[in-house]
Amino acid sequence: MNLANRVTIIRILLVPIFLYFVLENIPYGTYIAAGIFIVAASTDGLDGYLARKRKEVTNLGKLLDPLADKLLITAALISLVESGVLPAWVAIVIISRELAVTGLRALAAAEGVIIHASPVAKLKTISQIVAIVGLLIDNFPFSLIGFPFTSIAVWVAIVLTIWSGLEYFIRMGKYLSWY
């Protein structure tokens, strides 16, 4: 159990704490949840950096890191749907893409092909984080001036989610002939 894997496990352990604050009726709970979400999302880059820098990339880390990412984003999306601030179809599109790409990566890995995240996929992740935080804090401070920043962020996340998903399948199309 190296440092990078510990950081990933912390991200996983933050998910139920995040959910508590976003789903319970606590004063400023969604703002606290947004802070927890930002901390958890920040650990994604940190664990990868630590693993590479310390030359401690492990199979456990390769499993836990994407799992932690999916748990955090999926929990946030479902809780936002439950809270009534995100349409269910948005969560379905994003979660479906994540599951489809995870399946594609699993097929590729079974054949010894590693699929690295593309620049668009990295932007997709950032856009999803920004959109989720915006929804959690109810578009603050942009709501003070009537600017729909969060609505724009959600649409950007949807477009980048679909784009990056299609990109993976197009890029990996030559390998899909295995099946």
C-alpha positions in Angstrom: 0.0 0.0 0.0 1.9 3.0 -1.3 1.2 6.7 -0.8 -0.6 7.1 -4.2 -3.0 4.2 -3.3 -3.6 5.8 0.1 -4.6 9.0 -1.6 -6.9 7.1 -3.9 -8.5 5.4 -0.9 -9.0 8.7 0.8 -11.0 9.8 -2.3 -13.2 6.8 -2.0 -13.7 7.4 1.7 -14.7 11.0 1.0 -17.7 9.9 -1.2 -20.0 8.9 1.7 -19.1 12.1 3.6 -19.8 14.1 0.5 -23.2 12.4 0.1 -24.1 13.1 3.7 -23.6 16.8 3.3 -25.3 17.0 -0.1 -28.3 14.9 0.8 -29.1 15.9 4.4 -30.9 19.1 5.1 -28.0 20.8 6.8 -27.4 24.6 6.7 -24.8 25.2 4.0 -24.6 21.5 3.5 -24.2 21.7 -0.3 -21.4 24.3 0.1 -19.6 21.9 2.5 -20.3 19.1 0.0 -18.8 21.3 -2.8 -15.6 21.7 -0.7 -15.4 18.0 0.0 -16.0 17.3 -3.7 -13.2 19.7 -4.7 -10.8 18.1 -2.3 -11.7 14.6 -3.5 -11.5 15.6 -7.2 -8.1 17.2 -6.6 -6.7 13.9 -5.3 -7.2 12.4 -8.7 -4.3 14.2 -10.2 -2.3 13.9 -7.0 -2.4 10.1 -6.8 -1.3 9.7 -10.4 1.5 12.2 -10.0 2.7 10.5 -6.8 2.6 7.1 -8.4 4.6 8.2 -11.5 7.1 10.4 -9.6 7.9 7.8 -7.0 7.8 5.0 -9.6 5.1 3.2 -7.6 2.5 2.5 -10.3 0.7 -0.7 -9.1 -2.0 -2.9 -10.4 -4.1 -2.0 -7.3 -3.7 1.7 -8.2 -4.7 1.0 -11.8 -7.9 -0.6 -10.5 -8.7 1.8 -7.7 -8.0 5.1 -9.4 -10.6 4.9 -12.2 -13.0 3.2 -9.7 -12.6 6.1 -7.3 -13.2 8.6 -10.1 -16.4 6.8 -11.2 -17.7 6.5 -7.7 -17.1 10.2 -7.0 -18.7 11.5 -10.2 -21.5 9.0 -10.2 -22.4 9.7 -6.6 -22.4 13.4 -7.2 -24.6 13.1 -10.3 -27.1 10.8 -8.7 -27.3 13.0 -5.6 -27.9 16.1 -7.8 -30.7 14.3 -9.6 -32.1 13.2 -6.2 -31.9 16.9 -5.0 -33.8 18.0 -8.1 -31.1 20.3 -9.5 -29.9 18.0 -12.4 -32.2 16.4 -15.0 -31.8 12.6 -14.9 -31.0 12.4 -18.6 -27.8 14.4 -18.0 -26.7 11.9 -15.4 -27.6 9.0 -17.6 -25.6 10.4 -20.5 -22.5 11.0 -18.4 -22.7 7.7 -16.5 -23.4 5.7 -19.7 -20.3 7.1 -21.3 -18.2 6.3 -18.3 -19.5 2.7 -18.3 -19.1 2.3 -22.0 -15.5 3.6 -22.0 -14.6 1.5 -19.0 -15.9 -1.6 -20.9 -13.9 -0.6 -23.9 -10.8 -0.2 -21.8 -11.4 -3.6 -20.2 -11.6 -5.2 -23.6 -8.5 -3.4 -24.8 -6.6 -4.4 -21.6 -7.5 -8.0 -22.1 -5.7 -7.8 -25.4 -2.7 -6.0 -23.9 -3.7 -2.5 -25.3 -3.6 0.4 -22.9 -6.0 3.2 -23.6 -4.6 6.5 -22.2 -6.9 9.4 -21.5 -7.0 11.9 -24.4 -6.8 15.7 -24.0 -10.5 15.8 -24.7 -11.2 13.2 -22.0 -9.2 15.3 -19.5 -11.2 18.4 -20.4 -14.3 16.3 -20.0 -13.3 15.5 -16.5 -12.6 19.1 -15.6 -15.8 20.2 -17.2 -17.8 17.7 -15.2 -16.1 18.8 -11.9 -16.9 22.5 -12.7 -20.5 21.7 -13.6 -21.0 19.6 -10.4 -19.5 22.3 -8.2 -21.6 24.9 -9.9 -24.8 22.9 -9.3 -23.8 22.3 -5.6 -23.3 26.0 -4.9 -26.4 27.0 -6.9 -24.4 29.0 -9.5 -22.9 31.3 -6.9 -21.5 34.0 -7.3 -22.8 34.1 -10.9 -26.4 34.0 -9.7 -25.9 37.5 -8.2 -25.6 39.0 -11.7 -28.0 36.6 -13.4 -25.3 34.9 -15.5 -26.1 31.2 -16.2 -22.5 29.9 -15.7 -23.6 26.6 -14.3 -26.1 25.9 -17.1 -23.3 26.6 -19.6 -20.9 24.4 -17.7 -23.4 21.5 -17.7 -23.8 21.8 -21.5 -20.0 21.9 -22.0 -19.7 18.8 -19.8 -22.4 17.0 -21.9 -20.7 17.9 -25.2 -17.3 16.9 -24.0 -18.6 13.7 -22.5 -20.2 12.6 -25.8 -17.2 13.9 -27.8 -14.6 12.1 -25.7 -16.7 8.9 -25.7 -17.0 8.9 -29.4 -13.3 9.7 -29.7 -12.4 6.6 -27.7 -14.6 4.3 -29.8 -13.3 5.8 -33.1 -9.7 5.6 -31.9 -10.1 2.0 -30.7 -12.3 0.9 -33.6 -9.5 -1.2 -35.1 -9.3 -3.2 -31.9 -13.1 -3.8 -31.7 -12.8 -6.3 -34.4 -11.5 -8.8 -31.7 -15.0 -9.3 -30.7 
